[in-house]
Amino acid sequence: MYLGHFSLREAPFSITPDTDFYYPHEGAQASLNMLLVSLRSGEGFLKVVGELGCGKTVLCRQLLKTLQDEFVTAYIPNPDMGPDDLLMAIAAELGLPLQAPVNRHQLMGELGACLLGHARKGRRVVVCIDEAQAIPVRTVESLRLLSNLETEKRKLLQIVLLGQPDLDTKLARPEIRQLLQRITFSEYLGPMAQERVPVYLSHRLACAALNDTVDIDLFDLQASRAIAHYSGGVPRLINILAHKCLLLAFGEDTHRVTEEHVHMAARDTPGVSARATWWRRAWSRWNQWSGVLAGRRTAGRLSLRDQEAP
């Protein structure tokens, strides 16, 4: 609705993971660097645990985009499946023409042959498993068996697990400790620092701009700080709030997002509405106290004037 109003070619704050809008804040870049260095070094299992809405999926897609000329890649977005189904999904991602039903022994044999073929040609293979906290415990054993596929020199398959904090809880279970011991490097992906939010907003606007004349400082400083406060630095919440703010500014036929727009958007957004209510109450109490104090100061000055009068 507002693209023409702000001279944008696409929505800048969509919550769909899009690597064209990838913003390398400290946490995201540290995770990406760890994955790139570890994969290029030949490590077997790697793990990134991130909070809800903090950009694990876009990080995963950015990793695959970066590695596409170096690695054969496979991406599993939903690993909530049985042991054989997960192996079949990986085989399909690697282009193996398997027809069900296939028994476990045959499936592992086909995967091993495929990986050996890539190794002979000097190609490395990586499987990225998103939402890894959803992997059933009984399926974890299939991943461990895959990690056994190796030559005398290196692993035939490298696996990246990306998941919410529940993933750490699951990996701590005694029955799957063998997999936990094989994870050589891990990283935590949390919210971005709140002082990064204004730059993040400008970055997204610049990526979506129709031309170089677009004002990428649509959000005034107070509005940016309010978004940082309400969102807690979580990118998904930042995007939701910023999108609603642009709708409000468009509805008022203005080209500037103000702090009041952010307050209105926050009250309408699940996950931050309670915080917004607290903020407004605190602000109201502060205004009341400010009025009382101002009144007392004024009364005190008038009293002094009366005392000084001849």
N, C-alpha and C positions, 0 to 999 in steps of 0.2 A: 504493500500500500504506500509506503513512504519512500520508495527507491528514487523516484523522480524528484521528489521534494528535496532530498539531500544529495542528489546527483550520484547515486550509487548504482552499480551494475548488478549487484546481488546482495542478499541479506547478510549483513556483517556479523550478526550475532546468533546464527543458527546453532542449535545444540547438536546437530549431526556432525560427527567427527570428520574433519576435512583438513588434510595436510597442507593445503594452500594457506590456511590460517594458523599453522603451527607457530606458537610463540615460545622461544627457548628460555623461559624463566629458569632460575637456578635449579629447582628440583627436577624439572623436565630434562634440562640439558645434562645434569649429573647422571640421571638414569640412562639417557640415550648414550652418553659417552661410555658408561660402564658396559652397556650391552655391546656396543661396537668393538671396544677394545677386547672384551672377553671372547666374543664370537670369532674375531680375527685371530685370537690366540689359540683357538681350538678347544675352549672349555665346553664341557658337556651340558650340564643343567645350570640355568640362570633364572633368577626370580626378581620380579618387581611387584611390591605390594603398595597399593595406592588407596587413598580414601575415596569414597563415593563422589563422583563428579569431578575428580581432579585430573582427568585426561589420560587414563591408561590406554584407552582404545586409540586415540589419536597418536599417542606415543608409539604404540605398536605399529600403526600404519606408517608412521614416519620412519621407523626402523626398517620395515620391509621396503619402503621406497628407496632408502639409502643403500640397502644391500642388494637391490635387484640386479645389478651388473656383476656382483661378486659371488652371490649364493643362489642356489636353488631354494626357493622359499615355499612354505606351506602355512596357511593361516586357518586356525580352528576357532571360530567366534563363540561357539556354544558347546563345551565339552561335557555337558550333562547327558552322558550316554554310557552304554555298557562297554566292557573291555573290548570285545570284538568290533563293535560299532565304531569305537574311537580309532582302532587300527584301520578299519575300512575307510574312515573319513580321511585319515592321513594318506593312505594309499591313493585315494581319489585326488587329493590335492597334488600329489606327486605325479599324477597322470598314469597310474597303473590301471590297465583295463581288466579289472577283476569283476567276476559275476558271482553274486550270492547264489547258493550258500558256499562259503569257503571256510574250512576248519582253521583253527588257530595255527597249527603247524604249517599249513600251506601258506597262510597269510604272512607269517613271519619269514618264511623262506622267500616269498616274492618281494617283500620289503627289503630283506637283506641283499638280494640280487640287484635290486634297483639302486640301493645305496652304494654297493660295490661298483656298479657301472659308473655312477657319478664320480666316485673317488678315483677310478682309473683315468678319467678324463680331467682330473684336477679340479673338480667342482665340489664345493662343500654344500651341505644341506642343513637348513634350519627350519624347525617347526615352532611357530608362535601360537601359544594357547591362551586366548583371552578369557576373562571371567573364570580363571582356573580354580577359584574357590568352589565352583559348582561340580568339579570332577568327583564322581562317586568314589568312595574308598576302595571298592572292589575293582575300579578301573585303574587305580594308581599303579597296580602291579604291571599292567600293560606298558606303561611309560617306563617303568624300571627295566623291563625286558628289552625295550627299544634301546635303552642306554647301554646295553651289553653288546650292541652291534658295533664292532670296532676292528681296526687292523692293529698290527703291532706298533704302529706309529701314532695313530690318532683315532678319534671317534668318527664313526660314519655319519652320525646324526647328532645335531645339537638342538636342545629344546629350551625355549624361553617360556616361563610361566608368568602370567600377569593376572593379578587378582586383588580382591578386597582383603582387608585384614583377617577375615575368616580363613584365608588360605594358610596363614601361619598357624592358626589353631588346628587346622586339619593336618598339616604336615607334622605337628608335634605329637600326633597320636602314636602310641608305641608300635602298632601293627604296620605302620608305613615309615618307620624311622630309617629304613634302608634308602628310601628316596631322598629324605632330608639330608643324609650324609653325602649325597652326590651333588648337591647344589653348591657350587664353588663360590659364586658371587651373588649378592642380592643388594637391592636398593629400595629405599622408601620414597614414594612420590606423594607429597602432601600439597596443601594449598600454597599458592604463590604468596610471597611477601606482599603485604597490603600496599606498600609504597610502589609496587610494580603495577598496580591496577590501572592508574592513568595511562601509563605507556602501553599496557595491553589493549586498552580501549582504542587508543590512537592507531596501534598496529592493525587491529581488525578493520577499522574504518579505512585505513590506507590500502589494505588488501582488497577491499570491496569497492574502492572508489572508481567512478566512471572515468576520471581523468585526473591529472595532477593538480587541478585547481580546487579540488574538494577540500573543505576545511576539516582536517582530521582532529581538531580540538572542539568538536561539537559539545563535549561534556565539560562544563566549567570545573574548576578545581574542587569546589565544595561538593559538586555532584559526584565527581570521581571518588572523593574520600568517603562519601556516604555509601556508594556502591561497594567500596572496599570493606566498610564496616558491616553492612548488612550481609554480604556474601561470605565474609570470613576468608576471602581470597580463593574460594572454590570456583574454578572457571565456569562450570555449568551454571551456577547461580549468577555469576557475573553476566553471562550471556543472556539469561532470562530477564534479569533486571534491566540491562541495557536495551534489549529489544522493546520492552514495555515503555521505557523512557522515550525512545524514538517515536513510538506510536503516540504517546501523550504530546510530545512536542509537535508532531505532524498535525494532530487534532487541533492544537492551538495556533497553527500556522506560524510557528517560530522555528528558527534554525539553531537554537541553543537549548541544551538540556540543563536544567537547574536542579538544585538540591530538593526543591519541592516536588519535582517530577519523580525523583528517586524515592521520596517518602511515600508518594502515592503508589508507585510500582511495588514497593516493599510490602505495603499493607495488603496487596492483592496476590502475593506470592507465597504459596505454602513452603515452609522451611525457613522463611525469614519474617513472616508476618508477626510472630510473637516478639521477635527482636525489634521489629518496627514499632509495635505497640509500646514496648518498654522505652524505646528511644523517644517517641512522641510524649509519653508521660513525663519522662525525665526532662525533656525540653520545656514542657508546659510548667513543671514545677520550678525549673530554673527561671523562666520568665516571670512567674509569680513572685519568687523570692527577689529577683532583680527589681521588680516594681516596688516591692515593700522596702527594699534597701534604698532605692532611689528616692522614695517618698520620705524615708527617715532622714536621708542626707539633705533633702530640700527643706524639710521642717527644721533641721538643725541650723542650716544657714540663715533661714528667716529669723530664728530665735536669736542668733548672734547679732543680726542686723538690728533687731529691736533693742538688744542690750547696748549696742554702740550708738544708738540714736541719741541726740542731745535732748 
